[in-house]
Amino acid sequence: MKAASGGEPPPPQPDSSPPPTPTPSRYESQKRRDWNTFQQYLPNHKPPLTLARCSGAHVIEFLKYLDQFGKTKVHVTGCPYFGQPNPPSPCACPLKQAWGSLDALIGRLRAAFEENGGNQESNPFGTKAVRIYLREVRESQAKARGIPYEKKKRKRSSVTTAAIVAAAVVTNGESGDGGVSNNSVTVTPVVSVTAEIV
């Protein structure tokens, strides 16, 4: 029976457009931008650098270079607002990259290095020198800005685990008619184990 409109609907046309590509996450987009920025920094370094020759010291130079684009006021030692989180008026102290921004940047660059064929053991973004530099930046900015970066307290809790230490021991006794009589099962008591999570 035909529809009241006087005809059947046209057959669906095959979709010839390619499936939409998934939009990269904010983290992935930022990681790509950071990686491209570092790739542009290398040939502009004096003398020009290649990624293969890049060391932790070069990464630290890159982080210091980025300070010129920072937006975080970091008071110098002689500033009257040194150590004050909310100074009452402006001062001439420099703007720098915040420690948290640098720490996140290094995490993204470390991942990008390995995703682009770099070896984890030779990753310049994961060197001890870079970790020490970031720790020093964190501590100096905390003092200068009066904002403590408290270490996360190690969670200490007691976990009680019910554990049965010994397996059941089955002893078979034989009855006088040659059959098996009572089976006795011995189970050790439940032992409470306390572990400290550190």
Disulfide bonds with the S-S distance in Angstrom:
none
